[in-house]
Amino acid sequence: MNPQAKLISISSLLLGTTITISCNHWMTAWTGLEINTLAILPLISKPHHPRAIEAATKYFLVQAAASTLLLFSSTTNALFTGQWDVTQLTHPTSCLLLTTAISIKLGLVPFH
């Protein structure tokens, strides 16, 4: 990987993390998480080996499913509470779905 592509990937990772940490709305949090997912894929598939490509594909599919679950959680919360703010997560179903989605995105123990 050439230095410019590596610099772009690393800066995209920093940008996505900054967006996710500093947001107040679910769609901006989701956007930041997706930037992180798309920035890490070239770094995973860098060796150009079939197993690296397979790992990148599996990573993308799992992260896409977790992103869908996160959006479903935020939509469910908005349906029940009328709020799209990250700080207004009060419905138990939405809270459980969000915890599951974040656990999948982080790769915590039952979801690794």
Secondary structure, DSSP 8 states (H G I E B T S, - for coil): --HHHHHHHHHHHHHHHHHHHT-SBHHHHHHHHHHHHHHHHHHHTTT--HHHHHHHHHHHHHHHHHHHHHHHHHHHHHHHHS--BTT----HHHHHHHHHHHHHHHT-GGG-
